């Protein structure tokens, strides 16, 4: 039972990191400033470092899906930013 609780705590902790990363990515994408790409990359790296190894890739796939679902509603600048973020996530997924 103790290990099951520890696993649940790790999952809940990972969800908080996803929410934080997504919030940052949403704000940066909305602004669409390509000079802020390093901030998006840092948010993804922070998520990666703070998330248990078993949950990292599924979390990135989840974030990607959310970003893909909203792509059609973005301005051209924001869409370019989102495409760059998506490419960075793809690179992380193959590591």
VENCORBEL-V319737 format. One record per run of one state. SS is the DSSP state (a for helix, b for strand, c for the rest). FROM is the first residue (numbers start at 1). TO is the last residue. Records with the same first field share a line. If there is no record, write none. Layout:
SS=FROM-TO, FROM-TO
This chain:
c=1-1, 32-33, 51-52, 74-75, 94-95
a=2-31, 34-50, 53-73, 76-93
